């Protein structure tokens, strides 16, 4: 049973790392779209708001786990 819990925790950490990387990549893509005029500043801010909140959540979680 403990092995399953440890395995799940490792899986969750891996998923969090993958989501963190994807969020950072999406922010960069959205910056590029904003620069190219594909989206305006308001759209950019709306899209990155959730991604930045998630990144902040992960950072706070890591600090708490230390």
PDBQT receptor file of N, H, CA, C and O in Angstrom, charges set to zero:
ATOM      1  N   UNK A   1       0.824  -1.199   0.000  1.00  0.00    +0.000 N 
ATOM      2  CA  UNK A   1       0.000   0.000   0.000  1.00  0.00    +0.000 C 
ATOM      3  C   UNK A   1       0.868   1.262   0.000  1.00  0.00    +0.000 C 
ATOM      4  O   UNK A   1       0.603   2.197  -0.755  1.00  0.00    +0.000 OA
ATOM      5  N   UNK A   2       1.900   1.289   0.842  1.00  0.00    +0.000 N 
ATOM      6  H   UNK A   2       2.116   0.530   1.456  1.00  0.00    +0.000 HD
ATOM      7  CA  UNK A   2       2.786   2.452   0.876  1.00  0.00    +0.000 C 
ATOM      8  C   UNK A   2       3.459   2.678  -0.475  1.00  0.00    +0.000 C 
ATOM      9  O   UNK A   2       3.643   3.816  -0.907  1.00  0.00    +0.000 OA
ATOM     10  N   UNK A   3       3.819   1.587  -1.128  1.00  0.00    +0.000 N 
ATOM     11  H   UNK A   3       3.669   0.663  -0.777  1.00  0.00    +0.000 HD
ATOM     12  CA  UNK A   3       4.451   1.701  -2.439  1.00  0.00    +0.000 C 
ATOM     13  C   UNK A   3       3.526   2.386  -3.434  1.00  0.00    +0.000 C 
ATOM     14  O   UNK A   3       3.964   3.214  -4.233  1.00  0.00    +0.000 OA
ATOM     15  N   UNK A   4       2.250   2.038  -3.382  1.00  0.00    +0.000 N 
ATOM     16  H   UNK A   4       1.894   1.366  -2.733  1.00  0.00    +0.000 HD
ATOM     17  CA  UNK A   4       1.273   2.659  -4.280  1.00  0.00    +0.000 C 
ATOM     18  C   UNK A   4       1.174   4.151  -4.018  1.00  0.00    +0.000 C 
ATOM     19  O   UNK A   4       1.131   4.951  -4.952  1.00  0.00    +0.000 OA
ATOM     20  N   UNK A   5       1.138   4.523  -2.743  1.00  0.00    +0.000 N 
ATOM     21  H   UNK A   5       1.173   3.872  -1.984  1.00  0.00    +0.000 HD
ATOM     22  CA  UNK A   5       1.035   5.941  -2.391  1.00  0.00    +0.000 C 
ATOM     23  C   UNK A   5       2.280   6.680  -2.856  1.00  0.00    +0.000 C 
ATOM     24  O   UNK A   5       2.176   7.769  -3.420  1.00  0.00    +0.000 OA
ATOM     25  N   UNK A   6       3.459   6.103  -2.628  1.00  0.00    +0.000 N 
ATOM     26  H   UNK A   6       3.544   5.219  -2.169  1.00  0.00    +0.000 HD
ATOM     27  CA  UNK A   6       4.699   6.730  -3.079  1.00  0.00    +0.000 C 
ATOM     28  C   UNK A   6       4.721   6.850  -4.594  1.00  0.00    +0.000 C 
ATOM     29  O   UNK A   6       5.147   7.868  -5.141  1.00  0.00    +0.000 OA
ATOM     30  N   UNK A   7       4.266   5.819  -5.255  1.00  0.00    +0.000 N 
ATOM     31  H   UNK A   7       3.920   4.993  -4.811  1.00  0.00    +0.000 HD
ATOM     32  CA  UNK A   7       4.232   5.823  -6.709  1.00  0.00    +0.000 C 
ATOM     33  C   UNK A   7       3.309   6.929  -7.208  1.00  0.00    +0.000 C 
ATOM     34  O   UNK A   7       3.636   7.641  -8.156  1.00  0.00    +0.000 OA
ATOM     35  N   UNK A   8       2.177   7.064  -6.576  1.00  0.00    +0.000 N 
ATOM     36  H   UNK A   8       1.911   6.485  -5.805  1.00  0.00    +0.000 HD
ATOM     37  CA  UNK A   8       1.230   8.101  -6.976  1.00  0.00    +0.000 C 
ATOM     38  C   UNK A   8       1.803   9.492  -6.732  1.00  0.00    +0.000 C 
ATOM     39  O   UNK A   8       1.630  10.393  -7.553  1.00  0.00    +0.000 OA
ATOM     40  N   UNK A   9       2.489   9.665  -5.596  1.00  0.00    +0.000 N 
ATOM     41  H   UNK A   9       2.630   8.933  -4.929  1.00  0.00    +0.000 HD
ATOM     42  CA  UNK A   9       3.091  10.965  -5.305  1.00  0.00    +0.000 C 
ATOM     43  C   UNK A   9       4.139  11.313  -6.357  1.00  0.00    +0.000 C 
ATOM     44  O   UNK A   9       4.225  12.457  -6.804  1.00  0.00    +0.000 OA
ATOM     45  N   UNK A  10       4.934  10.318  -6.747  1.00  0.00    +0.000 N 
ATOM     46  H   UNK A  10       4.864   9.389  -6.383  1.00  0.00    +0.000 HD
ATOM     47  CA  UNK A  10       5.935  10.553  -7.786  1.00  0.00    +0.000 C 
ATOM     48  C   UNK A  10       5.253  10.907  -9.099  1.00  0.00    +0.000 C 
ATOM     49  O   UNK A  10       5.689  11.816  -9.806  1.00  0.00    +0.000 OA
ATOM     50  N   UNK A  11       4.184  10.191  -9.425  1.00  0.00    +0.000 N 
ATOM     51  H   UNK A  11       3.830   9.453  -8.851  1.00  0.00    +0.000 HD
ATOM     52  CA  UNK A  11       3.433  10.487 -10.648  1.00  0.00    +0.000 C 
ATOM     53  C   UNK A  11       2.885  11.908 -10.612  1.00  0.00    +0.000 C 
ATOM     54  O   UNK A  11       2.958  12.633 -11.605  1.00  0.00    +0.000 OA
ATOM     55  N   UNK A  12       2.340  12.302  -9.473  1.00  0.00    +0.000 N 
ATOM     56  H   UNK A  12       2.280  11.714  -8.666  1.00  0.00    +0.000 HD
ATOM     57  CA  UNK A  12       1.794  13.655  -9.350  1.00  0.00    +0.000 C 
ATOM     58  C   UNK A  12       2.882  14.705  -9.522  1.00  0.00    +0.000 C 
ATOM     59  O   UNK A  12       2.659  15.733 -10.161  1.00  0.00    +0.000 OA
ATOM     60  N   UNK A  13       4.049  14.454  -8.959  1.00  0.00    +0.000 N 
ATOM     61  H   UNK A  13       4.231  13.618  -8.440  1.00  0.00    +0.000 HD
ATOM     62  CA  UNK A  13       5.153  15.409  -9.109  1.00  0.00    +0.000 C 
ATOM     63  C   UNK A  13       5.589  15.498 -10.569  1.00  0.00    +0.000 C 
ATOM     64  O   UNK A  13       5.868  16.583 -11.079  1.00  0.00    +0.000 OA
ATOM     65  N   UNK A  14       5.644  14.347 -11.232  1.00  0.00    +0.000 N 
ATOM     66  H   UNK A  14       5.417  13.465 -10.818  1.00  0.00    +0.000 HD
ATOM     67  CA  UNK A  14       5.999  14.344 -12.659  1.00  0.00    +0.000 C 
ATOM     68  C   UNK A  14       4.970  15.119 -13.478  1.00  0.00    +0.000 C 
ATOM     69  O   UNK A  14       5.325  15.889 -14.371  1.00  0.00    +0.000 OA
ATOM     70  N   UNK A  15       3.706  14.908 -13.169  1.00  0.00    +0.000 N 
ATOM     71  H   UNK A  15       3.417  14.282 -12.444  1.00  0.00    +0.000 HD
ATOM     72  CA  UNK A  15       2.634  15.621 -13.879  1.00  0.00    +0.000 C 
ATOM     73  C   UNK A  15       2.739  17.119 -13.621  1.00  0.00    +0.000 C 
ATOM     74  O   UNK A  15       2.592  17.922 -14.541  1.00  0.00    +0.000 OA
ATOM     75  N   UNK A  16       2.995  17.495 -12.367  1.00  0.00    +0.000 N 
ATOM     76  H   UNK A  16       3.115  16.843 -11.619  1.00  0.00    +0.000 HD
ATOM     77  CA  UNK A  16       3.144  18.915 -12.037  1.00  0.00    +0.000 C 
ATOM     78  C   UNK A  16       4.306  19.537 -12.801  1.00  0.00    +0.000 C 
ATOM     79  O   UNK A  16       4.194  20.655 -13.306  1.00  0.00    +0.000 OA
ATOM     80  N   UNK A  17       5.422  18.817 -12.887  1.00  0.00    +0.000 N 
ATOM     81  H   UNK A  17       5.513  17.909 -12.477  1.00  0.00    +0.000 HD
ATOM     82  CA  UNK A  17       6.576  19.334 -13.630  1.00  0.00    +0.000 C 
ATOM     83  C   UNK A  17       6.246  19.505 -15.110  1.00  0.00    +0.000 C 
ATOM     84  O   UNK A  17       6.618  20.505 -15.724  1.00  0.00    +0.000 OA
ATOM     85  N   UNK A  18       5.550  18.528 -15.677  1.00  0.00    +0.000 N 
ATOM     86  H   UNK A  18       5.247  17.715 -15.178  1.00  0.00    +0.000 HD
ATOM     87  CA  UNK A  18       5.149  18.624 -17.082  1.00  0.00    +0.000 C 
ATOM     88  C   UNK A  18       4.203  19.801 -17.308  1.00  0.00    +0.000 C 
ATOM     89  O   UNK A  18       4.339  20.537 -18.285  1.00  0.00    +0.000 OA
ATOM     90  N   UNK A  19       3.244  19.972 -16.395  1.00  0.00    +0.000 N 
ATOM     91  H   UNK A  19       3.135  19.374 -15.601  1.00  0.00    +0.000 HD
ATOM     92  CA  UNK A  19       2.302  21.087 -16.518  1.00  0.00    +0.000 C 
ATOM     93  C   UNK A  19       3.004  22.429 -16.340  1.00  0.00    +0.000 C 
ATOM     94  O   UNK A  19       2.653  23.416 -16.986  1.00  0.00    +0.000 OA
ATOM     95  N   UNK A  20       3.986  22.451 -15.465  1.00  0.00    +0.000 N 
ATOM     96  H   UNK A  20       4.271  21.648 -14.941  1.00  0.00    +0.000 HD
ATOM     97  CA  UNK A  20       4.759  23.680 -15.278  1.00  0.00    +0.000 C 
ATOM     98  C   UNK A  20       5.488  24.048 -16.573  1.00  0.00    +0.000 C 
ATOM     99  O   UNK A  20       5.461  25.197 -17.013  1.00  0.00    +0.000 OA
ATOM    100  N   UNK A  21       6.128  23.063 -17.161  1.00  0.00    +0.000 N 
ATOM    101  H   UNK A  21       6.149  22.129 -16.804  1.00  0.00    +0.000 HD
ATOM    102  CA  UNK A  21       6.848  23.292 -18.417  1.00  0.00    +0.000 C 
ATOM    103  C   UNK A  21       5.896  23.751 -19.524  1.00  0.00    +0.000 C 
ATOM    104  O   UNK A  21       6.212  24.672 -20.276  1.00  0.00    +0.000 OA
ATOM    105  N   UNK A  22       4.748  23.115 -19.618  1.00  0.00    +0.000 N 
ATOM    106  H   UNK A  22       4.492  22.366 -19.007  1.00  0.00    +0.000 HD
ATOM    107  CA  UNK A  22       3.760  23.505 -20.629  1.00  0.00    +0.000 C 
ATOM    108  C   UNK A  22       3.244  24.922 -20.394  1.00  0.00    +0.000 C 
ATOM    109  O   UNK A  22       3.053  25.679 -21.346  1.00  0.00    +0.000 OA
ATOM    110  N   UNK A  23       3.021  25.279 -19.144  1.00  0.00    +0.000 N 
ATOM    111  H   UNK A  23       3.176  24.665 -18.370  1.00  0.00    +0.000 HD
ATOM    112  CA  UNK A  23       2.545  26.628 -18.821  1.00  0.00    +0.000 C 
ATOM    113  C   UNK A  23       3.564  27.673 -19.251  1.00  0.00    +0.000 C 
ATOM    114  O   UNK A  23       3.207  28.704 -19.821  1.00  0.00    +0.000 OA
ATOM    115  N   UNK A  24       4.828  27.402 -18.976  1.00  0.00    +0.000 N 
ATOM    116  H   UNK A  24       5.118  26.565 -18.513  1.00  0.00    +0.000 HD
ATOM    117  CA  UNK A  24       5.887  28.336 -19.366  1.00  0.00    +0.000 C 
ATOM    118  C   UNK A  24       5.957  28.452 -20.888  1.00  0.00    +0.000 C 
ATOM    119  O   UNK A  24       6.097  29.552 -21.423  1.00  0.00    +0.000 OA
ATOM    120  N   UNK A  25       5.861  27.325 -21.580  1.00  0.00    +0.000 N 
ATOM    121  H   UNK A  25       5.747  26.432 -21.145  1.00  0.00    +0.000 HD
ATOM    122  CA  UNK A  25       5.878  27.344 -23.043  1.00  0.00    +0.000 C 
ATOM    123  C   UNK A  25       4.683  28.110 -23.601  1.00  0.00    +0.000 C 
ATOM    124  O   UNK A  25       4.827  28.876 -24.554  1.00  0.00    +0.000 OA
ATOM    125  N   UNK A  26       3.508  27.910 -23.015  1.00  0.00    +0.000 N 
ATOM    126  H   UNK A  26       3.390  27.288 -22.241  1.00  0.00    +0.000 HD
ATOM    127  CA  UNK A  26       2.313  28.619 -23.482  1.00  0.00    +0.000 C 
ATOM    128  C   UNK A  26       2.438  30.119 -23.265  1.00  0.00    +0.000 C 
ATOM    129  O   UNK A  26       2.019  30.907 -24.114  1.00  0.00    +0.000 OA
ATOM    130  N   UNK A  27       3.009  30.517 -22.144  1.00  0.00    +0.000 N 
ATOM    131  H   UNK A  27       3.349  29.877 -21.455  1.00  0.00    +0.000 HD
ATOM    132  CA  UNK A  27       3.214  31.945 -21.893  1.00  0.00    +0.000 C 
ATOM    133  C   UNK A  27       4.122  32.528 -22.969  1.00  0.00    +0.000 C 
ATOM    134  O   UNK A  27       3.854  33.612 -23.487  1.00  0.00    +0.000 OA
ATOM    135  N   UNK A  28       5.192  31.817 -23.308  1.00  0.00    +0.000 N 
ATOM    136  H   UNK A  28       5.410  30.936 -22.887  1.00  0.00    +0.000 HD
ATOM    137  CA  UNK A  28       6.100  32.287 -24.366  1.00  0.00    +0.000 C 
ATOM    138  C   UNK A  28       5.390  32.371 -25.717  1.00  0.00    +0.000 C 
ATOM    139  O   UNK A  28       5.583  33.331 -26.461  1.00  0.00    +0.000 OA
ATOM    140  N   UNK A  29       4.579  31.380 -26.029  1.00  0.00    +0.000 N 
ATOM    141  H   UNK A  29       4.422  30.600 -25.424  1.00  0.00    +0.000 HD
ATOM    142  CA  UNK A  29       3.824  31.390 -27.290  1.00  0.00    +0.000 C 
ATOM    143  C   UNK A  29       2.858  32.566 -27.319  1.00  0.00    +0.000 C 
ATOM    144  O   UNK A  29       2.735  33.255 -28.332  1.00  0.00    +0.000 OA
ATOM    145  N   UNK A  30       2.174  32.791 -26.199  1.00  0.00    +0.000 N 
ATOM    146  H   UNK A  30       2.274  32.232 -25.376  1.00  0.00    +0.000 HD
ATOM    147  CA  UNK A  30       1.227  33.906 -26.130  1.00  0.00    +0.000 C 
ATOM    148  C   UNK A  30       1.934  35.252 -26.253  1.00  0.00    +0.000 C 
ATOM    149  O   UNK A  30       1.401  36.180 -26.863  1.00  0.00    +0.000 OA
ATOM    150  N   UNK A  31       3.134  35.364 -25.675  1.00  0.00    +0.000 N 
ATOM    151  H   UNK A  31       3.566  34.610 -25.180  1.00  0.00    +0.000 HD
ATOM    152  CA  UNK A  31       3.925  36.599 -25.832  1.00  0.00    +0.000 C 
ATOM    153  C   UNK A  31       4.228  36.828 -27.314  1.00  0.00    +0.000 C 
ATOM    154  O   UNK A  31       4.108  37.944 -27.820  1.00  0.00    +0.000 OA
ATOM    155  N   UNK A  32       4.620  35.761 -27.992  1.00  0.00    +0.000 N 
ATOM    156  H   UNK A  32       4.717  34.855 -27.581  1.00  0.00    +0.000 HD
ATOM    157  CA  UNK A  32       4.919  35.848 -29.415  1.00  0.00    +0.000 C 
ATOM    158  C   UNK A  32       3.681  36.287 -30.198  1.00  0.00    +0.000 C 
ATOM    159  O   UNK A  32       3.766  37.156 -31.065  1.00  0.00    +0.000 OA
ATOM    160  N   UNK A  33       2.530  35.684 -29.889  1.00  0.00    +0.000 N 
ATOM    161  H   UNK A  33       2.461  34.978 -29.184  1.00  0.00    +0.000 HD
ATOM    162  CA  UNK A  33       1.279  36.056 -30.557  1.00  0.00    +0.000 C 
ATOM    163  C   UNK A  33       0.933  37.516 -30.309  1.00  0.00    +0.000 C 
ATOM    164  O   UNK A  33       0.446  38.204 -31.206  1.00  0.00    +0.000 OA
ATOM    165  N   UNK A  34       1.183  37.987 -29.100  1.00  0.00    +0.000 N 
ATOM    166  H   UNK A  34       1.579  37.428 -28.371  1.00  0.00    +0.000 HD
ATOM    167  CA  UNK A  34       0.897  39.384 -28.776  1.00  0.00    +0.000 C 
ATOM    168  C   UNK A  34       1.810  40.314 -29.581  1.00  0.00    +0.000 C 
ATOM    169  O   UNK A  34       1.356  41.321 -30.125  1.00  0.00    +0.000 OA
ATOM    170  N   UNK A  35       3.079  39.975 -29.651  1.00  0.00    +0.000 N 
ATOM    171  H   UNK A  35       3.448  39.157 -29.209  1.00  0.00    +0.000 HD
ATOM    172  CA  UNK A  35       4.040  40.781 -30.414  1.00  0.00    +0.000 C 
ATOM    173  C   UNK A  35       3.663  40.816 -31.894  1.00  0.00    +0.000 C 
ATOM    174  O   UNK A  35       3.773  41.859 -32.539  1.00  0.00    +0.000 OA
ATOM    175  N   UNK A  36       3.221  39.689 -32.429  1.00  0.00    +0.000 N 
ATOM    176  H   UNK A  36       3.131  38.842 -31.905  1.00  0.00    +0.000 HD
ATOM    177  CA  UNK A  36       2.849  39.598 -33.846  1.00  0.00    +0.000 C 
ATOM    178  C   UNK A  36       1.460  40.166 -34.130  1.00  0.00    +0.000 C 
ATOM    179  O   UNK A  36       1.059  40.275 -35.289  1.00  0.00    +0.000 OA
ATOM    180  N   UNK A  37       0.725  40.527 -33.079  1.00  0.00    +0.000 N 
ATOM    181  H   UNK A  37       1.051  40.439 -32.137  1.00  0.00    +0.000 HD
ATOM    182  CA  UNK A  37      -0.595  41.110 -33.273  1.00  0.00    +0.000 C 
ATOM    183  C   UNK A  37      -1.711  40.102 -33.461  1.00  0.00    +0.000 C 
ATOM    184  O   UNK A  37      -2.825  40.469 -33.835  1.00  0.00    +0.000 OA
ATOM    185  N   UNK A  38      -1.425  38.843 -33.206  1.00  0.00    +0.000 N 
ATOM    186  H   UNK A  38      -0.520  38.545 -32.902  1.00  0.00    +0.000 HD
ATOM    187  CA  UNK A  38      -2.447  37.810 -33.328  1.00  0.00    +0.000 C 
ATOM    188  C   UNK A  38      -3.481  37.972 -32.215  1.00  0.00    +0.000 C 
ATOM    189  O   UNK A  38      -4.676  37.767 -32.431  1.00  0.00    +0.000 OA
ATOM    190  N   UNK A  39      -3.012  38.339 -31.029  1.00  0.00    +0.000 N 
ATOM    191  H   UNK A  39      -2.042  38.506 -30.853  1.00  0.00    +0.000 HD
ATOM    192  CA  UNK A  39      -3.906  38.630 -29.904  1.00  0.00    +0.000 C 
ATOM    193  C   UNK A  39      -3.533  40.000 -29.343  1.00  0.00    +0.000 C 
ATOM    194  O   UNK A  39      -2.388  40.438 -29.461  1.00  0.00    +0.000 OA
ATOM    195  N   UNK A  40      -4.498  40.663 -28.739  1.00  0.00    +0.000 N 
ATOM    196  H   UNK A  40      -5.428  40.308 -28.643  1.00  0.00    +0.000 HD
ATOM    197  CA  UNK A  40      -4.196  41.963 -28.141  1.00  0.00    +0.000 C 
ATOM    198  C   UNK A  40      -3.787  41.777 -26.678  1.00  0.00    +0.000 C 
ATOM    199  O   UNK A  40      -3.800  40.661 -26.158  1.00  0.00    +0.000 OA
ATOM    200  N   UNK A  41      -3.430  42.871 -26.031  1.00  0.00    +0.000 N 
ATOM    201  H   UNK A  41      -3.420  43.777 -26.454  1.00  0.00    +0.000 HD
ATOM    202  CA  UNK A  41      -2.931  42.802 -24.664  1.00  0.00    +0.000 C 
ATOM    203  C   UNK A  41      -3.975  42.226 -23.703  1.00  0.00    +0.000 C 
ATOM    204  O   UNK A  41      -3.638  41.454 -22.805  1.00  0.00    +0.000 OA
ATOM    205  N   UNK A  42      -5.236  42.602 -23.893  1.00  0.00    +0.000 N 
ATOM    206  H   UNK A  42      -5.509  43.230 -24.622  1.00  0.00    +0.000 HD
ATOM    207  CA  UNK A  42      -6.305  42.103 -23.016  1.00  0.00    +0.000 C 
ATOM    208  C   UNK A  42      -6.440  40.588 -23.131  1.00  0.00    +0.000 C 
ATOM    209  O   UNK A  42      -6.559  39.893 -22.122  1.00  0.00    +0.000 OA
ATOM    210  N   UNK A  43      -6.421  40.081 -24.360  1.00  0.00    +0.000 N 
ATOM    211  H   UNK A  43      -6.324  40.646 -25.179  1.00  0.00    +0.000 HD
ATOM    212  CA  UNK A  43      -6.503  38.630 -24.566  1.00  0.00    +0.000 C 
ATOM    213  C   UNK A  43      -5.289  37.930 -23.951  1.00  0.00    +0.000 C 
ATOM    214  O   UNK A  43      -5.407  36.877 -23.323  1.00  0.00    +0.000 OA
ATOM    215  N   UNK A  44      -4.136  38.537 -24.146  1.00  0.00    +0.000 N 
ATOM    216  H   UNK A  44      -4.040  39.392 -24.656  1.00  0.00    +0.000 HD
ATOM    217  CA  UNK A  44      -2.903  37.983 -23.583  1.00  0.00    +0.000 C 
ATOM    218  C   UNK A  44      -3.018  37.857 -22.067  1.00  0.00    +0.000 C 
ATOM    219  O   UNK A  44      -2.731  36.804 -21.497  1.00  0.00    +0.000 OA
ATOM    220  N   UNK A  45      -3.437  38.937 -21.425  1.00  0.00    +0.000 N 
ATOM    221  H   UNK A  45      -3.670  39.792 -21.888  1.00  0.00    +0.000 HD
ATOM    222  CA  UNK A  45      -3.563  38.947 -19.965  1.00  0.00    +0.000 C 
ATOM    223  C   UNK A  45      -4.567  37.899 -19.489  1.00  0.00    +0.000 C 
ATOM    224  O   UNK A  45      -4.331  37.226 -18.486  1.00  0.00    +0.000 OA
ATOM    225  N   UNK A  46      -5.674  37.759 -20.195  1.00  0.00    +0.000 N 
ATOM    226  H   UNK A  46      -5.866  38.306 -21.010  1.00  0.00    +0.000 HD
ATOM    227  CA  UNK A  46      -6.682  36.762 -19.815  1.00  0.00    +0.000 C 
ATOM    228  C   UNK A  46      -6.113  35.346 -19.887  1.00  0.00    +0.000 C 
ATOM    229  O   UNK A  46      -6.362  34.519 -19.010  1.00  0.00    +0.000 OA
ATOM    230  N   UNK A  47      -5.351  35.081 -20.935  1.00  0.00    +0.000 N 
ATOM    231  H   UNK A  47      -5.148  35.753 -21.648  1.00  0.00    +0.000 HD
ATOM    232  CA  UNK A  47      -4.820  33.733 -21.135  1.00  0.00    +0.000 C 
ATOM    233  C   UNK A  47      -3.724  33.386 -20.132  1.00  0.00    +0.000 C 
ATOM    234  O   UNK A  47      -3.674  32.262 -19.632  1.00  0.00    +0.000 OA
ATOM    235  N   UNK A  48      -2.855  34.336 -19.837  1.00  0.00    +0.000 N 
ATOM    236  H   UNK A  48      -2.895  35.249 -20.243  1.00  0.00    +0.000 HD
ATOM    237  CA  UNK A  48      -1.739  33.993 -18.953  1.00  0.00    +0.000 C 
ATOM    238  C   UNK A  48      -2.113  34.047 -17.476  1.00  0.00    +0.000 C 
ATOM    239  O   UNK A  48      -1.387  33.515 -16.635  1.00  0.00    +0.000 OA
ATOM    240  N   UNK A  49      -3.215  34.669 -17.157  1.00  0.00    +0.000 N 
ATOM    241  H   UNK A  49      -3.804  35.100 -17.840  1.00  0.00    +0.000 HD
ATOM    242  CA  UNK A  49      -3.625  34.795 -15.752  1.00  0.00    +0.000 C 
ATOM    243  C   UNK A  49      -3.682  33.424 -15.062  1.00  0.00    +0.000 C 
ATOM    244  O   UNK A  49      -3.122  33.251 -13.979  1.00  0.00    +0.000 OA
ATOM    245  N   UNK A  50      -4.343  32.475 -15.674  1.00  0.00    +0.000 N 
ATOM    246  H   UNK A  50      -4.798  32.616 -16.553  1.00  0.00    +0.000 HD
ATOM    247  CA  UNK A  50      -4.482  31.137 -15.093  1.00  0.00    +0.000 C 
ATOM    248  C   UNK A  50      -3.125  30.442 -15.028  1.00  0.00    +0.000 C 
ATOM    249  O   UNK A  50      -2.811  29.773 -14.043  1.00  0.00    +0.000 OA
ATOM    250  N   UNK A  51      -2.335  30.600 -16.065  1.00  0.00    +0.000 N 
ATOM    251  H   UNK A  51      -2.590  31.144 -16.865  1.00  0.00    +0.000 HD
ATOM    252  CA  UNK A  51      -1.030  29.946 -16.089  1.00  0.00    +0.000 C 
ATOM    253  C   UNK A  51      -0.120  30.502 -14.998  1.00  0.00    +0.000 C 
ATOM    254  O   UNK A  51       0.601  29.747 -14.346  1.00  0.00    +0.000 OA
ATOM    255  N   UNK A  52      -0.149  31.813 -14.799  1.00  0.00    +0.000 N 
ATOM    256  H   UNK A  52      -0.735  32.426 -15.329  1.00  0.00    +0.000 HD
ATOM    257  CA  UNK A  52       0.669  32.424 -13.757  1.00  0.00    +0.000 C 
ATOM    258  C   UNK A  52       0.189  32.016 -12.367  1.00  0.00    +0.000 C 
ATOM    259  O   UNK A  52       1.003  31.813 -11.466  1.00  0.00    +0.000 OA
ATOM    260  N   UNK A  53      -1.113  31.896 -12.189  1.00  0.00    +0.000 N 
ATOM    261  H   UNK A  53      -1.774  32.061 -12.922  1.00  0.00    +0.000 HD
ATOM    262  CA  UNK A  53      -1.644  31.440 -10.897  1.00  0.00    +0.000 C 
ATOM    263  C   UNK A  53      -1.177  30.014 -10.610  1.00  0.00    +0.000 C 
ATOM    264  O   UNK A  53      -0.809  29.691  -9.480  1.00  0.00    +0.000 OA
ATOM    265  N   UNK A  54      -1.193  29.178 -11.621  1.00  0.00    +0.000 N 
ATOM    266  H   UNK A  54      -1.492  29.440 -12.539  1.00  0.00    +0.000 HD
ATOM    267  CA  UNK A  54      -0.750  27.798 -11.453  1.00  0.00    +0.000 C 
ATOM    268  C   UNK A  54       0.736  27.747 -11.110  1.00  0.00    +0.000 C 
ATOM    269  O   UNK A  54       1.142  26.988 -10.230  1.00  0.00    +0.000 OA
ATOM    270  N   UNK A  55       1.546  28.544 -11.795  1.00  0.00    +0.000 N 
ATOM    271  H   UNK A  55       1.217  29.161 -12.510  1.00  0.00    +0.000 HD
ATOM    272  CA  UNK A  55       2.978  28.572 -11.509  1.00  0.00    +0.000 C 
ATOM    273  C   UNK A  55       3.245  29.070 -10.094  1.00  0.00    +0.000 C 
ATOM    274  O   UNK A  55       4.139  28.563  -9.417  1.00  0.00    +0.000 OA
ATOM    275  N   UNK A  56       2.484  30.052  -9.648  1.00  0.00    +0.000 N 
ATOM    276  H   UNK A  56       1.758  30.464 -10.198  1.00  0.00    +0.000 HD
ATOM    277  CA  UNK A  56       2.612  30.560  -8.282  1.00  0.00    +0.000 C 
ATOM    278  C   UNK A  56       2.212  29.483  -7.278  1.00  0.00    +0.000 C 
ATOM    279  O   UNK A  56       2.864  29.305  -6.249  1.00  0.00    +0.000 OA
ATOM    280  N   UNK A  57       1.136  28.772  -7.590  1.00  0.00    +0.000 N 
ATOM    281  H   UNK A  57       0.607  28.917  -8.426  1.00  0.00    +0.000 HD
ATOM    282  CA  UNK A  57       0.696  27.668  -6.732  1.00  0.00    +0.000 C 
ATOM    283  C   UNK A  57       1.808  26.630  -6.576  1.00  0.00    +0.000 C 
ATOM    284  O   UNK A  57       2.095  26.195  -5.461  1.00  0.00    +0.000 OA
ATOM    285  N   UNK A  58       2.427  26.236  -7.672  1.00  0.00    +0.000 N 
ATOM    286  H   UNK A  58       2.193  26.590  -8.577  1.00  0.00    +0.000 HD
ATOM    287  CA  UNK A  58       3.496  25.238  -7.607  1.00  0.00    +0.000 C 
ATOM    288  C   UNK A  58       4.677  25.750  -6.789  1.00  0.00    +0.000 C 
ATOM    289  O   UNK A  58       5.250  25.013  -5.986  1.00  0.00    +0.000 OA
ATOM    290  N   UNK A  59       5.032  26.997  -6.993  1.00  0.00    +0.000 N 
ATOM    291  H   UNK A  59       4.567  27.596  -7.645  1.00  0.00    +0.000 HD
ATOM    292  CA  UNK A  59       6.147  27.582  -6.248  1.00  0.00    +0.000 C 
ATOM    293  C   UNK A  59       5.839  27.587  -4.745  1.00  0.00    +0.000 C 
ATOM    294  O   UNK A  59       6.686  27.207  -3.937  1.00  0.00    +0.000 OA
ATOM    295  N   UNK A  60       4.650  28.010  -4.380  1.00  0.00    +0.000 N 
ATOM    296  H   UNK A  60       3.962  28.318  -5.036  1.00  0.00    +0.000 HD
ATOM    297  CA  UNK A  60       4.257  28.032  -2.970  1.00  0.00    +0.000 C 
ATOM    298  C   UNK A  60       4.223  26.624  -2.378  1.00  0.00    +0.000 C 
ATOM    299  O   UNK A  60       4.623  26.413  -1.233  1.00  0.00    +0.000 OA
ATOM    300  N   UNK A  61       3.750  25.681  -3.158  1.00  0.00    +0.000 N 
ATOM    301  H   UNK A  61       3.426  25.853  -4.088  1.00  0.00    +0.000 HD
ATOM    302  CA  UNK A  61       3.683  24.290  -2.704  1.00  0.00    +0.000 C 
ATOM    303  C   UNK A  61       5.082  23.743  -2.442  1.00  0.00    +0.000 C 
ATOM    304  O   UNK A  61       5.306  23.056  -1.446  1.00  0.00    +0.000 OA
ATOM    305  N   UNK A  62       6.013  24.045  -3.325  1.00  0.00    +0.000 N 
ATOM    306  H   UNK A  62       5.831  24.604  -4.134  1.00  0.00    +0.000 HD
ATOM    307  CA  UNK A  62       7.393  23.575  -3.148  1.00  0.00    +0.000 C 
ATOM    308  C   UNK A  62       8.029  24.197  -1.912  1.00  0.00    +0.000 C 
ATOM    309  O   UNK A  62       8.721  23.519  -1.152  1.00  0.00    +0.000 OA
ATOM    310  N   UNK A  63       7.793  25.479  -1.718  1.00  0.00    +0.000 N 
ATOM    311  H   UNK A  63       7.231  26.030  -2.335  1.00  0.00    +0.000 HD
ATOM    312  CA  UNK A  63       8.346  26.150  -0.543  1.00  0.00    +0.000 C 
ATOM    313  C   UNK A  63       7.766  25.559   0.736  1.00  0.00    +0.000 C 
ATOM    314  O   UNK A  63       8.471  25.414   1.734  1.00  0.00    +0.000 OA
ATOM    315  N   UNK A  64       6.498  25.223   0.703  1.00  0.00    +0.000 N 
ATOM    316  H   UNK A  64       5.925  25.341  -0.108  1.00  0.00    +0.000 HD
ATOM    317  CA  UNK A  64       5.825  24.634   1.862  1.00  0.00    +0.000 C 
ATOM    318  C   UNK A  64       6.374  23.235   2.153  1.00  0.00    +0.000 C 
ATOM    319  O   UNK A  64       6.526  22.851   3.313  1.00  0.00    +0.000 OA
ATOM    320  N   UNK A  65       6.668  22.481   1.095  1.00  0.00    +0.000 N 
ATOM    321  H   UNK A  65       6.545  22.794   0.153  1.00  0.00    +0.000 HD
ATOM    322  CA  UNK A  65       7.156  21.106   1.245  1.00  0.00    +0.000 C 
ATOM    323  C   UNK A  65       8.596  21.042   1.751  1.00  0.00    +0.000 C 
ATOM    324  O   UNK A  65       9.045  19.991   2.208  1.00  0.00    +0.000 OA
ATOM    325  N   UNK A  66       9.316  22.148   1.672  1.00  0.00    +0.000 N 
ATOM    326  H   UNK A  66       8.951  23.002   1.300  1.00  0.00    +0.000 HD
ATOM    327  CA  UNK A  66      10.707  22.142   2.144  1.00  0.00    +0.000 C 
ATOM    328  C   UNK A  66      10.694  22.091   3.617  1.00  0.00    +0.000 C 
ATOM    329  O   UNK A  66      11.753  22.077   4.244  1.00  0.00    +0.000 OA
TER     330      UNK A  66
